[in-house]
């Protein structure tokens, strides 16, 4: 998805870290309770230090809703997260994203046109009423609205199993025989295996090929149709990284995110969401060593803030390049603009899209 962030004025790009910090603090004090800054776990420390709340994407959106006194919600995360915050917060609240180029490569791998085309193709070859669309939280608002309109639900990495059980098995569920799961194939695959399914029950839908690169028989008989999408950070982790860590630390603990490939998750000691990883590290005895398969800023923060040695499984320690776009300069520019009465980079979701996206989110909450 194309987003254009205008260049910052020179007074931000040439300012020293100390000057930016002083100006951010002054702007925060001026705005007071009118401002609420959200910091996703993957943000740089120079940004996270100013966050009024830390968390994963959906939890932060809920926290924004729980602070109705805040007129301005500055979301230090990525575009789809700011959309979710706008969907959940009140009409009097405005959500801002410090850098419009802070997107999500995974979310962009499934766009509404490609998903609607896939849905139409499925309807030609299978009973579409028996297909339940499920979208990961890491998706655009219009995809959340799509699943809301078509009887599906949103899921997070924490509740993916509960949502998929609802889609396929729950007595009060939609009675699905199949799920179309997007945009992350790995979360769908790992969750399916947790539920007792095998690779024979799964096919990957490639949106760049006719019928997703599948046969009509695949479309009729496959339980899990997994969109060909992935997280550029989590897909980097490989089995050889796990083996190398265990050679260095035979007693170490391997904890990875379910956006990692299935062969990596099979080798890990624990698999779970960002919040799960944080709690798992906190639960380890002092002096333990943990090898983590997730974004490097969180790994480094866990190492600095705990009495456990925490290291990345990937020796190249690749950050989330889109999340990394938000820095102290963009945060300072956003806050000082607010002080001057200029609301910059506001993220809005039209009411029709917001309505159906809320339907999908409310289904998720009713399930879990």
TORLUMGU-806080 format. One record per residue (C-alpha): residue in one letter; x, y, z; residue number from 1. Coordinates in nm, 3 decimals. Each point is the difference from the previous one (the first is absolute). Layout:
TORLUMGU-806080
R aa       u       v       w   i
R  A       X       Y       Z NUM
...
This chain:
TORLUMGU-806080
R aa       u       v       w   i
R  X   0.000   0.000   0.000   1
R  X   0.140   0.339  -0.100   2
R  X   0.030   0.253   0.280   3
R  X   0.183   0.329  -0.027   4
R  X   0.162   0.164   0.299   5
R  X   0.108   0.356  -0.063   6
R  X   0.363   0.081   0.089   7
R  X   0.054   0.147   0.343   8
R  X   0.117   0.359   0.039   9
R  X   0.372   0.042   0.059  10
R  X  -0.049   0.095   0.364  11
R  X  -0.096  -0.363   0.062  12
R  X   0.247  -0.179  -0.225  13
R  X   0.302   0.190   0.132  14
R  X  -0.097   0.005   0.368  15
R  X   0.211  -0.199   0.243  16
R  X  -0.156  -0.289   0.198  17
R  X   0.020   0.213   0.314  18
R  X  -0.176   0.294  -0.165  19
R  X  -0.276  -0.223  -0.138  20
R  X  -0.052  -0.156   0.343  21
R  X  -0.030   0.341   0.163  22
R  X  -0.250   0.119  -0.261  23
R  X  -0.208  -0.319   0.021  24
R  X  -0.020   0.033   0.377  25
R  X  -0.105   0.364  -0.027  26
R  X  -0.271  -0.083  -0.254  27
R  X  -0.130  -0.287   0.214  28
R  X  -0.024   0.229   0.301  29
R  X  -0.184   0.264  -0.202  30
R  X  -0.254  -0.247  -0.139  31
R  X  -0.049  -0.175   0.334  32
R  X  -0.297  -0.236   0.025  33
R  X  -0.113   0.093  -0.350  34
R  X   0.280  -0.226  -0.127  35
R  X   0.045  -0.376   0.032  36
R  X   0.305  -0.159  -0.165  37
R  X  -0.010  -0.370  -0.086  38
R  X   0.324  -0.193  -0.052  39
R  X   0.006  -0.339  -0.168  40
R  X   0.253  -0.245   0.142  41
R  X   0.210   0.016  -0.318  42
R  X   0.066   0.373   0.018  43
R  X   0.346   0.145   0.048  44
R  X   0.095   0.104   0.354  45
R  X   0.022   0.368  -0.100  46
R  X  -0.373  -0.018  -0.074  47
R  X  -0.111  -0.252   0.261  48
R  X   0.132   0.215   0.286  49
R  X  -0.285   0.245  -0.068  50
R  X  -0.280  -0.256  -0.021  51
R  X  -0.281   0.028   0.253  52
R  X  -0.080  -0.365  -0.068  53
R  X   0.192  -0.292  -0.148  54
R  X  -0.159  -0.301  -0.161  55
R  X  -0.089  -0.193  -0.312  56
R  X  -0.222   0.147  -0.267  57
R  X  -0.349  -0.092   0.119  58
R  X   0.068   0.053   0.370  59
R  X   0.123   0.351  -0.074  60
R  X  -0.316   0.079  -0.198  61
R  X  -0.211  -0.117   0.293  62
R  X   0.204   0.217   0.237  63
R  X  -0.063   0.300  -0.223  64
R  X  -0.373  -0.067   0.025  65
R  X   0.035  -0.018   0.378  66
R  X   0.145   0.352   0.010  67
R  X  -0.289   0.214  -0.132  68
R  X   0.155   0.310   0.156  69
R  X   0.276  -0.014  -0.261  70
R  X  -0.088   0.207  -0.305  71
R  X   0.312  -0.105  -0.189  72
R  X   0.117  -0.361  -0.025  73
R  X   0.353  -0.013  -0.141  74
R  X   0.059  -0.359  -0.107  75
R  X   0.367  -0.092  -0.027  76
R  X  -0.054  -0.315  -0.200  77
R  X  -0.112  -0.061  -0.358  78
R  X  -0.292   0.096  -0.220  79
R  X  -0.240  -0.288   0.069  80
R  X   0.043   0.052   0.375  81
R  X  -0.098   0.365  -0.027  82
R  X  -0.304  -0.104  -0.205  83
R  X  -0.110  -0.239   0.276  84
R  X   0.039   0.276   0.255  85
R  X  -0.216   0.232  -0.210  86
R  X  -0.266  -0.271  -0.031  87
R  X  -0.016  -0.054   0.376  88
R  X   0.038   0.353   0.136  89
R  X  -0.264   0.268   0.032  90
R  X  -0.098   0.256  -0.260  91
R  X   0.165   0.273   0.206  92
R  X   0.338  -0.176  -0.013  93
R  X   0.249   0.036  -0.283  94
R  X   0.262  -0.265  -0.078  95
R  X   0.335   0.108  -0.142  96
R  X   0.283  -0.206  -0.149  97
R  X   0.334   0.187   0.022  98
R  X   0.125  -0.136  -0.334  99
R  X  -0.248  -0.098  -0.272 100
R  X   0.263  -0.231  -0.151 101
R  X  -0.019  -0.221   0.307 102
R  X  -0.199  -0.279  -0.156 103
R  X   0.015  -0.378   0.033 104
R  X   0.134  -0.212  -0.283 105
R  X  -0.205  -0.298   0.115 106
R  X  -0.324   0.197   0.013 107
R  X   0.071   0.136  -0.348 108
R  X   0.031  -0.355  -0.139 109
R  X  -0.380  -0.032   0.017 110
R  X  -0.193   0.290  -0.150 111
R  X  -0.376   0.025  -0.031 112
R  X  -0.007  -0.042  -0.378 113
R  X   0.202  -0.324   0.013 114
R  X  -0.208  -0.140   0.287 115
R  X  -0.329   0.078  -0.171 116
R  X   0.128  -0.160  -0.320 117
R  X   0.100  -0.310   0.195 118
R  X  -0.344  -0.012   0.162 119
R  X  -0.170   0.017  -0.338 120
R  X   0.223  -0.279  -0.134 121
R  X  -0.077  -0.218   0.299 122
R  X  -0.372   0.054  -0.050 123
R  X   0.031  -0.148  -0.349 124
R  X   0.152  -0.326   0.123 125
R  X  -0.120  -0.064   0.355 126
R  X  -0.291   0.074   0.231 127
R  X   0.089   0.355   0.100 128
R  X  -0.249  -0.012   0.288 129
R  X   0.224  -0.264   0.158 130
R  X   0.314   0.216  -0.027 131
R  X   0.076   0.225   0.297 132
R  X   0.240   0.291  -0.060 133
R  X   0.238   0.071   0.287 134
R  X   0.239   0.292  -0.004 135
R  X   0.293   0.051   0.231 136
R  X   0.003   0.325   0.195 137
R  X   0.295   0.100  -0.218 138
R  X  -0.221   0.104  -0.290 139
R  X  -0.161   0.310  -0.141 140
R  X  -0.335   0.123   0.127 141
R  X  -0.174  -0.084  -0.328 142
R  X   0.104  -0.366   0.039 143
R  X  -0.138  -0.005   0.353 144
R  X  -0.320   0.142  -0.146 145
R  X   0.001  -0.268  -0.270 146
R  X   0.000  -0.283   0.254 147
R  X  -0.261   0.183   0.204 148
R  X  -0.235   0.016  -0.298 149
R  X   0.062  -0.363  -0.094 150
R  X  -0.056  -0.166   0.336 151
R  X   0.363  -0.024   0.109 152
R  X   0.209   0.147   0.277 153
R  X   0.332   0.159   0.082 154
R  X   0.260  -0.189   0.203 155
R  X   0.320   0.085   0.185 156
R  X   0.303  -0.222   0.045 157
R  X  -0.128  -0.068   0.352 158
R  X  -0.354  -0.108  -0.088 159
R  X   0.046  -0.143  -0.352 160
R  X  -0.076  -0.353   0.117 161
R  X  -0.319   0.101   0.178 162
R  X  -0.120   0.191  -0.307 163
R  X   0.079  -0.287  -0.237 164
R  X  -0.168  -0.251   0.233 165
R  X  -0.306   0.225  -0.008 166
R  X   0.009   0.020  -0.379 167
R  X   0.021  -0.378  -0.050 168
R  X  -0.137  -0.174   0.308 169
R  X  -0.197   0.217   0.242 170
R  X  -0.370  -0.075   0.037 171
R  X  -0.072   0.373  -0.001 172
R  X   0.246   0.066  -0.280 173
R  X  -0.064   0.044  -0.371 174
R  X   0.026  -0.371  -0.075 175
R  X   0.289   0.043  -0.235 176
R  X   0.157  -0.285  -0.193 177
R  X   0.290   0.215  -0.119 178
R  X   0.178   0.316   0.103 179
R  X   0.168   0.260  -0.218 180
R  X   0.272   0.134   0.229 181
R  X   0.197   0.316  -0.081 182
R  X   0.243   0.164  -0.019 183
R  X   0.256  -0.212   0.193 184
R  X   0.028  -0.361  -0.114 185
R  X   0.230  -0.097   0.289 186
R  X  -0.237   0.095   0.281 187
R  X  -0.277  -0.190  -0.179 188
R  X   0.218  -0.306  -0.056 189
R  X   0.141  -0.011   0.353 190
R  X  -0.347   0.040   0.149 191
R  X  -0.141  -0.271  -0.224 192
R  X   0.268  -0.242   0.118 193
R  X  -0.081   0.088   0.362 194
R  X  -0.359  -0.099  -0.075 195
R  X   0.108  -0.341  -0.129 196
R  X  -0.010   0.068  -0.373 197
R  X   0.285  -0.093  -0.234 198
R  X   0.157   0.139  -0.315 199
R  X  -0.244  -0.213  -0.199 200
R  X  -0.277   0.223   0.133 201
R  X   0.171   0.321  -0.112 202
R  X   0.070   0.177  -0.327 203
R  X   0.163   0.337  -0.066 204
R  X  -0.199   0.249  -0.208 205
R  X   0.232   0.202  -0.224 206
R  X  -0.190   0.316  -0.096 207
R  X   0.222   0.049  -0.305 208
R  X  -0.117  -0.323  -0.167 209
R  X  -0.333  -0.113  -0.142 210
R  X  -0.203  -0.180   0.268 211
R  X   0.285   0.078   0.237 212
R  X   0.215  -0.255  -0.181 213
R  X  -0.232  -0.277   0.118 214
R  X  -0.231  -0.250  -0.167 215
R  X  -0.380  -0.004   0.031 216
R  X   0.040  -0.319   0.204 217
R  X   0.231   0.183   0.243 218
R  X  -0.257   0.272   0.039 219
R  X  -0.277  -0.246   0.075 220
R  X   0.189  -0.232   0.236 221
R  X   0.253   0.214   0.189 222
R  X  -0.088   0.112   0.353 223
R  X   0.256   0.280   0.027 224
R  X   0.053   0.235  -0.292 225
R  X   0.299   0.202   0.117 226
R  X   0.079   0.329  -0.168 227
R  X   0.355   0.026  -0.130 228
R  X   0.115   0.271   0.239 229
R  X   0.263   0.022   0.269 230
R  X   0.181   0.228   0.243 231
R  X   0.335   0.103  -0.146 232
R  X   0.159  -0.010   0.346 233
R  X  -0.142  -0.325   0.136 234
R  X   0.054  -0.191  -0.323 235
R  X   0.374   0.063   0.034 236
R  X   0.030  -0.244   0.291 237
R  X   0.110  -0.345  -0.115 238
R  X   0.056  -0.341   0.166 239
R  X   0.376   0.047  -0.026 240
R  X  -0.031   0.307   0.224 241
R  X  -0.166  -0.214   0.266 242
R  X   0.263  -0.272  -0.032 243
R  X   0.283   0.253   0.026 244
R  X  -0.154   0.154   0.313 245
R  X  -0.035  -0.341   0.165 246
R  X   0.364  -0.079  -0.075 247
R  X   0.106   0.321   0.175 248
R  X  -0.253  -0.032   0.283 249
R  X  -0.101  -0.364   0.062 250
R  X  -0.219   0.105   0.292 251
R  X  -0.143   0.304  -0.176 252
R  X  -0.368   0.053  -0.078 253
R  X  -0.124   0.070  -0.352 254
R  X  -0.313   0.215  -0.029 255
R  X  -0.137   0.105  -0.339 256
R  X  -0.296   0.184  -0.147 257
R  X  -0.262  -0.204  -0.192 258
R  X   0.066   0.213  -0.308 259
R  X   0.321  -0.205  -0.033 260
R  X   0.003  -0.293  -0.243 261
R  X  -0.140  -0.328   0.128 262
R  X   0.335  -0.182   0.000 263
R  X   0.136   0.268   0.236 264
R  X  -0.302  -0.016   0.230 265
R  X   0.033  -0.378   0.021 266
R  X   0.352   0.038   0.140 267
R  X  -0.083   0.274   0.250 268
R  X  -0.068  -0.061   0.368 269
R  X  -0.279   0.255   0.004 270
R  X  -0.202   0.175  -0.271 271
R  X  -0.217   0.302   0.057 272
R  X  -0.094   0.361  -0.065 273
R  X   0.210   0.303   0.085 274
R  X  -0.164   0.030   0.342 275
R  X   0.047  -0.375   0.052 276
R  X   0.372   0.034  -0.074 277
R  X   0.031   0.283   0.252 278
R  X  -0.176  -0.202   0.272 279
R  X   0.201  -0.311  -0.083 280
R  X   0.329   0.186   0.043 281
R  X  -0.123   0.156   0.325 282
R  X  -0.082  -0.348   0.132 283
R  X   0.350  -0.139  -0.061 284
R  X   0.234  -0.038   0.299 285
R  X   0.268   0.264   0.040 286
R  X   0.311  -0.083  -0.196 287
R  X  -0.186  -0.194  -0.270 288
R  X   0.081   0.044  -0.368 289
R  X  -0.281   0.046  -0.252 290
R  X   0.021  -0.008  -0.379 291
R  X  -0.286   0.202  -0.143 292
R  X  -0.153  -0.008  -0.345 293
R  X  -0.156   0.343  -0.036 294
R  X   0.084   0.363  -0.081 295
R  X   0.337   0.124   0.129 296
R  X  -0.113   0.311   0.189 297
R  X  -0.220  -0.210   0.226 298
R  X   0.279  -0.257   0.044 299
R  X   0.249   0.269   0.101 300
R  X  -0.250   0.163   0.236 301
R  X  -0.071  -0.334   0.168 302
R  X   0.373  -0.056   0.046 303
R  X   0.048   0.345   0.152 304
R  X  -0.303  -0.012   0.230 305
R  X   0.023  -0.356   0.136 306
R  X   0.249  -0.211   0.196 307
R  X  -0.002  -0.251  -0.286 308
R  X   0.247  -0.001  -0.289 309
R  X  -0.216   0.051  -0.307 310
R  X   0.138  -0.024  -0.352 311
R  X  -0.142  -0.012  -0.349 312
R  X   0.006  -0.334  -0.179 313
R  X   0.085   0.183  -0.322 314
R  X   0.364   0.115   0.001 315
R  X  -0.081   0.275  -0.251 316
R  X  -0.256   0.150   0.244 317
R  X  -0.227   0.143  -0.268 318
R  X  -0.237   0.271   0.132 319
R  X  -0.351   0.060  -0.126 320
R  X   0.092   0.248  -0.273 321
R  X  -0.345   0.161  -0.016 322
R  X  -0.045   0.032   0.378 323
R  X   0.354   0.142   0.008 324
R  X  -0.109   0.301  -0.206 325
R  X  -0.146   0.171   0.305 326
R  X   0.276   0.182   0.183 327
R  X   0.039   0.282   0.249 328
R  X   0.001   0.261  -0.277 329
R  X  -0.339  -0.111  -0.140 330
R  X  -0.148  -0.026   0.350 331
R  X   0.126   0.348   0.086 332
R  X  -0.144   0.142  -0.323 333
R  X  -0.338  -0.161   0.071 334
R  X  -0.021   0.132   0.356 335
R  X   0.121   0.351  -0.077 336
R  X  -0.247   0.019  -0.287 337
R  X  -0.278  -0.082   0.248 338
R  X   0.123   0.271   0.232 339
R  X  -0.025   0.241  -0.294 340
R  X  -0.357  -0.116  -0.070 341
R  X   0.090  -0.204  -0.309 342
R  X  -0.119  -0.363  -0.002 343
R  X   0.242  -0.185  -0.229 344
R  X  -0.013  -0.355  -0.137 345
R  X  -0.346  -0.071   0.132 346
R  X  -0.117  -0.354  -0.076 347
R  X  -0.373  -0.039  -0.064 348
R  X  -0.222  -0.290  -0.099 349
R  X  -0.329   0.075  -0.174 350
R  X  -0.312  -0.091   0.196 351
R  X  -0.118  -0.286  -0.223 352
R  X   0.338  -0.170   0.018 353
R  X   0.028   0.070   0.372 354
R  X  -0.345  -0.150   0.063 355
R  X   0.077  -0.336  -0.159 356
R  X   0.350  -0.007   0.144 357
R  X  -0.151   0.046   0.347 358
R  X  -0.237  -0.290  -0.075 359
R  X   0.301  -0.222  -0.072 360
R  X   0.184   0.122   0.310 361
R  X  -0.306  -0.048   0.220 362
R  X  -0.036  -0.356  -0.129 363
R  X   0.359  -0.062   0.100 364
R  X  -0.063   0.139   0.348 365
R  X  -0.317  -0.206   0.042 366
R  X   0.195  -0.315  -0.091 367
R  X   0.290   0.067   0.235 368
